[in-house]
Amino acid sequence: MIRRDLVDAMVAHARRDHPDEACGVIAGPEGSERPERLIEMANAERSPTFYRFDSGEQLRVWREMDASDEEPVVIYHSHTATEAYPSRTDVSYASEPNAHYVLVSTRDPEDHELRSYRIVDGVVTEEPVEVVESYMFAHTGADEVPDCR
């Protein structure tokens, strides 16, 4: 489950960096699996076919998350000319077994494709993406605050 504003921010980042791949992290409270804070990162490769976090920036961001009792809930990047499916390189670099790896394809200028995966020990498992307006009432399926009169 992920808030619409976070999805919109990932897609906007991917569109802005196109034709190069965009990348970043969405941090959340440790142990919660709830993405809360999007952190855009620079693609050190500046490439349309590959991404890599700058090691200095990654160290700083991971230290910030540690200091705030956060963890990387989502690690995202874009594919600019292919579907939103992890490449062999993506799989080989996946080092956060608890993270959701979200890919955004920007190959279609009018639309985007967004998919999420778990990548553990080289095994890729696609998972459904549920986009919600708010986490507050997401578990009830309600779109609005319940009437408690």
C-alpha positions as CSV (number, residue, x, y, z in Angstrom):
1,M,0.0,0.0,0.0
2,I,1.3,3.4,-1.0
3,R,-0.1,6.9,-0.9
4,R,-1.0,8.5,-4.3
5,D,1.1,11.6,-3.6
6,L,4.2,9.3,-3.3
7,V,3.4,7.5,-6.5
8,D,2.8,10.9,-8.2
9,A,6.2,12.1,-6.9
10,M,8.0,9.0,-8.2
11,V,6.4,9.4,-11.6
12,A,7.2,13.1,-11.8
13,H,10.9,12.4,-10.9
14,A,11.0,9.7,-13.6
15,R,9.6,12.1,-16.2
16,R,11.9,14.9,-15.2
17,D,15.0,12.8,-15.5
18,H,13.9,11.1,-18.7
19,P,15.7,10.0,-20.9
20,D,18.1,9.1,-18.1
21,E,16.9,6.7,-15.4
22,A,15.7,8.3,-12.1
23,C,16.2,6.7,-8.7
24,G,15.4,7.2,-5.1
25,V,14.2,5.9,-1.8
26,I,11.0,6.2,0.2
27,A,11.8,6.0,3.9
28,G,9.3,4.8,6.5
29,P,9.4,4.1,10.3
30,E,11.5,1.1,11.2
31,G,9.4,-2.1,11.1
32,S,6.3,-0.5,9.7
33,E,6.5,-1.2,6.0
34,R,4.7,2.1,5.5
35,P,6.4,4.4,3.0
36,E,6.3,8.0,4.2
37,R,9.2,10.3,3.0
38,L,10.4,10.3,-0.6
39,I,14.1,11.1,-1.1
40,E,15.1,11.7,-4.7
41,M,18.6,10.7,-5.4
42,A,21.0,11.4,-8.2
43,N,21.7,8.7,-10.8
44,A,25.5,8.6,-10.6
45,E,25.6,6.9,-14.0
46,R,23.5,9.5,-15.7
47,S,22.4,6.8,-18.1
48,P,19.2,5.9,-20.0
49,T,19.9,2.2,-19.3
50,F,21.4,1.9,-15.9
51,Y,21.2,3.5,-12.5
52,R,23.5,3.6,-9.5
53,F,23.3,5.6,-6.3
54,D,26.2,7.9,-5.6
55,S,28.0,6.1,-2.8
56,G,28.5,9.3,-0.7
57,E,24.9,10.4,-1.2
58,Q,23.7,6.9,-0.3
59,L,25.8,6.8,2.9
60,R,24.4,10.2,3.9
61,V,20.8,9.2,3.2
62,W,21.1,5.8,5.0
63,R,22.7,7.6,8.0
64,E,19.8,10.1,8.0
65,M,17.3,7.3,8.0
66,D,19.1,5.5,10.9
67,A,19.2,8.7,12.9
68,S,15.4,9.1,12.4
69,D,14.6,5.5,13.1
70,E,13.6,5.0,9.5
71,E,14.4,2.3,6.9
72,P,14.2,2.2,3.1
73,V,10.7,0.8,2.6
74,V,10.8,1.5,-1.2
75,I,13.7,1.7,-3.5
76,Y,12.6,3.0,-6.9
77,H,14.0,3.7,-10.3
78,S,12.7,4.2,-13.8
79,H,13.2,2.3,-17.0
80,T,13.1,4.7,-20.0
81,A,12.7,2.3,-22.9
82,T,11.5,-1.0,-21.4
83,E,8.8,-2.4,-19.2
84,A,8.8,-2.0,-15.5
85,Y,10.5,-5.3,-14.7
86,P,13.9,-5.7,-13.0
87,S,16.9,-6.2,-15.2
88,R,19.6,-8.7,-14.4
89,T,21.7,-5.8,-13.2
90,D,18.8,-4.5,-11.0
91,V,18.5,-8.0,-9.4
92,S,22.3,-8.3,-8.8
93,Y,22.4,-4.9,-7.0
94,A,19.3,-5.5,-4.9
95,S,20.7,-5.4,-1.4
96,E,17.7,-4.6,0.9
97,P,15.7,-7.8,1.4
98,N,12.9,-6.0,3.2
99,A,12.5,-3.2,0.7
100,H,9.9,-3.1,-2.1
101,Y,11.6,-2.4,-5.4
102,V,9.3,-0.2,-7.4
103,L,9.9,0.4,-11.1
104,V,8.4,3.1,-13.2
105,S,8.5,2.8,-17.0
106,T,8.4,6.1,-18.9
107,R,8.8,4.5,-22.3
108,D,5.3,5.8,-23.2
109,P,5.3,9.6,-23.2
110,E,1.5,9.7,-22.4
111,D,1.3,7.0,-19.7
112,H,3.5,5.3,-17.2
113,E,3.7,1.7,-15.9
114,L,4.4,1.2,-12.2
115,R,5.1,-2.2,-10.7
116,S,6.5,-3.5,-7.4
117,Y,8.8,-6.4,-6.5
118,R,10.5,-8.2,-3.7
119,I,14.0,-9.2,-4.7
120,V,15.7,-11.6,-2.2
121,D,18.7,-13.7,-3.0
122,G,18.3,-13.1,-6.7
123,V,14.6,-14.2,-6.7
124,V,12.2,-11.7,-8.1
125,T,8.6,-11.8,-6.9
126,E,6.0,-9.3,-8.2
127,E,3.6,-7.9,-5.7
128,P,0.3,-6.0,-6.1
129,V,0.4,-2.2,-5.7
130,E,-2.5,-0.6,-3.8
131,V,-2.6,3.1,-4.2
132,V,-4.5,5.0,-1.5
133,E,-5.2,8.6,-0.8
134,S,-4.3,8.2,2.9
135,Y,-3.1,5.4,5.2
136,M,-5.5,6.5,7.9
137,F,-8.6,4.6,6.7
138,A,-6.9,2.4,4.1
139,H,-7.5,-0.8,6.0
140,T,-11.3,-0.2,6.1
141,G,-11.5,0.3,2.3
142,A,-13.3,3.6,3.0
143,D,-12.4,6.6,0.9
144,E,-13.8,9.1,3.4
145,V,-13.7,9.6,7.2
146,P,-16.5,7.5,8.7
147,D,-19.5,9.4,10.0
148,C,-19.5,8.9,13.8
149,R,-22.6,10.7,14.7
